[in-house]
Amino acid sequence: MKFFLFSLLGFALGSLPFSVWLGRIGAKADIRRHGDGNPGAANAWRAGGWRIGLLSLILDVTKGALPVALARSLGNLWGWALLPVAVAPLLGHAFSPWLGFRGGKAVASTFGVWSALTYWEVPTVLGLSFALLRTVQAVDAWTVVLALPVVALFLALRGAEPWLLATWGANLVLLVWTHRHGLRSPPRWRPRKGSP
């Protein structure tokens, strides 16, 4: 029963479109009319500058981390019981009822969830993978999706429990879905310096 209540909390927190609200309040703009139309921190940054963007990013990471951290500390949940709690804020962000079930891409919330599950480990691997991939290819959606197998390799090498790998799998499926439009374009590999 506890996992169900924490999952509901996770979905509810994940569904809060902080970037959209901050864009309206701080930038007097609908951030979905900027960039790729995604209601996330990147477009909040574009619409309202770094202050709105950074606050949006922090809140999106926090709403992924908080329900998982609470489930671990207050609910003493771990293992398979924690899997739905970890996925819930990502689903809430991607299918927010506040936005007619058309939410964001859940990248920042992914960092939050994995911060609560593995502390600095997976977020560091994911962030470094993003940074490396951005230097060799230019399509954001492919950067996100190609970084996830690196995380799977890291989890496998550290002997992660099966439920953590299952959480990763659910996370991968969701990110592929939220980036499906960008994935229609093939990766654009950047030329190496000195190449014609």
C-alpha positions as CSV (number, residue, x, y, z in Angstrom):
1,M,0.0,0.0,0.0
2,K,2.9,2.4,0.8
3,F,4.3,2.1,-2.7
4,F,0.9,3.0,-4.2
5,L,0.6,6.2,-2.0
6,F,4.2,7.3,-2.8
7,S,3.6,6.6,-6.5
8,L,0.6,8.8,-6.4
9,L,2.6,11.5,-4.7
10,G,5.3,11.0,-7.3
11,F,2.9,11.4,-10.2
12,A,1.3,14.5,-8.6
13,L,4.6,16.2,-8.0
14,G,5.9,15.2,-11.4
15,S,2.9,16.7,-13.1
16,L,3.5,20.2,-11.7
17,P,4.6,22.2,-14.8
18,F,6.9,24.6,-12.9
19,S,8.6,25.7,-16.1
20,V,5.3,26.8,-17.7
21,W,4.2,28.6,-14.5
22,L,7.5,30.4,-14.0
23,G,7.5,31.4,-17.7
24,R,4.1,33.0,-17.2
25,I,5.0,34.7,-14.0
26,G,8.6,35.7,-14.6
27,A,8.7,36.2,-18.4
28,K,5.0,36.9,-19.1
29,A,5.3,34.3,-21.9
30,D,4.1,30.8,-22.8
31,I,7.4,28.9,-23.0
32,R,5.7,26.4,-25.3
33,R,5.9,29.1,-28.0
34,H,9.7,29.0,-27.8
35,G,12.3,26.6,-29.1
36,D,10.9,23.1,-29.7
37,G,7.7,23.9,-27.9
38,N,8.6,21.6,-25.0
39,P,7.3,22.8,-21.6
40,G,10.6,22.3,-19.9
41,A,13.5,24.1,-18.4
42,A,15.4,24.7,-21.7
43,N,12.5,26.7,-23.1
44,A,12.0,28.5,-19.8
45,W,15.6,29.6,-20.2
46,R,15.0,30.7,-23.7
47,A,11.9,32.6,-22.8
48,G,12.9,34.1,-19.5
49,G,16.6,34.1,-19.3
50,W,19.0,32.2,-17.0
51,R,17.2,33.0,-13.7
52,I,13.9,31.5,-14.8
53,G,15.6,28.7,-16.6
54,L,17.8,27.7,-13.7
55,L,14.9,27.8,-11.2
56,S,12.8,25.7,-13.5
57,L,15.7,23.2,-13.9
58,I,16.1,22.9,-10.1
59,L,12.4,22.4,-9.5
60,D,12.1,19.8,-12.3
61,V,15.1,17.9,-10.8
62,T,13.6,18.2,-7.3
63,K,10.2,16.9,-8.3
64,G,11.8,13.8,-9.6
65,A,14.1,13.3,-6.6
66,L,11.7,14.2,-3.7
67,P,9.1,11.4,-3.9
68,V,11.8,8.7,-4.3
69,A,13.8,10.1,-1.4
70,L,10.7,10.3,0.8
71,A,9.7,6.7,-0.2
72,R,13.2,5.5,0.8
73,S,13.5,7.5,4.1
74,L,9.9,7.6,5.4
75,G,8.4,4.6,3.7
76,N,11.5,2.4,3.9
77,L,10.8,1.3,0.4
78,W,13.5,-0.4,-1.7
79,G,13.7,-3.0,-4.4
80,W,10.8,-3.7,-6.7
81,A,8.4,-1.7,-4.5
82,L,10.4,1.5,-5.4
83,L,10.2,1.0,-9.1
84,P,6.7,2.4,-9.6
85,V,7.6,5.3,-7.3
86,A,10.7,6.1,-9.4
87,V,8.7,6.0,-12.7
88,A,5.7,8.0,-11.4
89,P,7.2,11.5,-11.4
90,L,8.5,10.9,-15.0
91,L,5.1,9.9,-16.1
92,G,3.6,12.9,-14.3
93,H,6.0,15.2,-16.1
94,A,5.5,13.7,-19.5
95,F,1.7,13.4,-19.2
96,S,0.8,16.3,-17.0
97,P,-3.0,16.7,-16.4
98,W,-2.2,20.4,-15.9
99,L,-1.2,20.6,-19.5
100,G,-3.9,18.4,-21.0
101,F,-1.6,15.3,-20.7
102,R,0.9,16.9,-23.0
103,G,3.9,17.4,-20.7
104,G,7.6,17.7,-21.0
105,K,10.4,15.3,-22.1
106,A,11.3,14.3,-18.5
107,V,15.1,14.7,-18.9
108,A,15.6,16.9,-15.8
109,S,13.2,14.8,-13.8
110,T,15.2,11.7,-14.9
111,F,18.3,13.3,-13.2
112,G,16.2,13.8,-10.1
113,V,14.9,10.3,-9.9
114,W,18.4,8.8,-10.4
115,S,19.9,11.2,-7.8
116,A,17.5,9.8,-5.2
117,L,18.2,6.2,-6.3
118,T,22.0,6.3,-6.7
119,Y,23.1,9.7,-5.3
120,W,25.7,11.2,-7.6
121,E,26.6,8.0,-9.6
122,V,24.1,7.7,-12.4
123,P,23.5,11.5,-12.8
124,T,27.3,11.9,-13.2
125,V,27.5,9.2,-15.8
126,L,24.4,10.5,-17.6
127,G,25.7,14.1,-17.6
128,L,29.2,13.1,-18.9
129,S,27.6,11.0,-21.6
130,F,25.4,13.9,-22.7
131,A,28.4,16.2,-22.8
132,L,30.5,13.8,-24.8
133,L,27.7,13.0,-27.3
134,R,27.0,16.6,-27.8
135,T,30.5,17.1,-29.1
136,V,30.1,14.4,-31.8
137,Q,26.5,14.8,-32.9
138,A,24.0,17.6,-33.0
139,V,20.4,16.2,-32.5
140,D,19.3,16.7,-28.9
141,A,16.9,13.7,-29.0
142,W,19.7,11.3,-30.1
143,T,22.0,12.7,-27.5
144,V,19.5,11.8,-24.8
145,V,18.7,8.3,-26.2
146,L,22.3,7.3,-27.0
147,A,23.4,8.2,-23.4
148,L,21.0,5.7,-21.9
149,P,22.9,2.6,-23.0
150,V,26.0,4.0,-21.3
151,V,24.0,4.2,-18.0
152,A,22.9,0.5,-18.5
153,L,26.5,-0.5,-19.0
154,F,27.5,1.4,-15.8
155,L,24.6,-0.3,-13.8
156,A,25.6,-3.7,-15.1
157,L,29.3,-3.2,-14.3
158,R,28.5,-2.1,-10.7
159,G,26.3,-5.2,-10.3
160,A,23.0,-3.3,-10.0
161,E,20.0,-5.3,-8.8
162,P,17.5,-6.4,-11.5
163,W,14.8,-3.9,-10.3
164,L,17.2,-1.0,-11.0
165,L,17.8,-2.3,-14.5
166,A,14.0,-2.6,-14.9
167,T,13.7,1.1,-13.8
168,W,16.3,2.0,-16.3
169,G,14.3,0.2,-19.0
170,A,11.1,2.0,-18.1
171,N,13.0,5.3,-18.2
172,L,14.4,4.5,-21.6
173,V,11.0,3.6,-23.1
174,L,9.6,6.9,-21.7
175,L,12.4,9.0,-23.0
176,V,12.2,7.4,-26.4
177,W,8.5,8.3,-26.4
178,T,8.9,11.9,-25.3
179,H,11.7,12.4,-27.9
180,R,9.9,10.5,-30.7
181,H,9.6,13.5,-33.0
182,G,13.2,14.4,-32.7
183,L,14.3,10.8,-33.3
184,R,12.6,10.9,-36.8
185,S,15.7,12.8,-37.9
186,P,18.9,10.7,-38.1
187,P,21.8,11.6,-35.9
188,R,23.9,14.5,-37.4
189,W,27.5,13.7,-36.7
190,R,29.8,16.7,-36.3
191,P,32.9,16.7,-38.5
192,R,36.2,16.4,-36.7
193,K,38.4,19.4,-36.6
194,G,40.5,19.6,-39.7
195,S,38.2,17.4,-41.8
196,P,36.8,19.0,-45.0
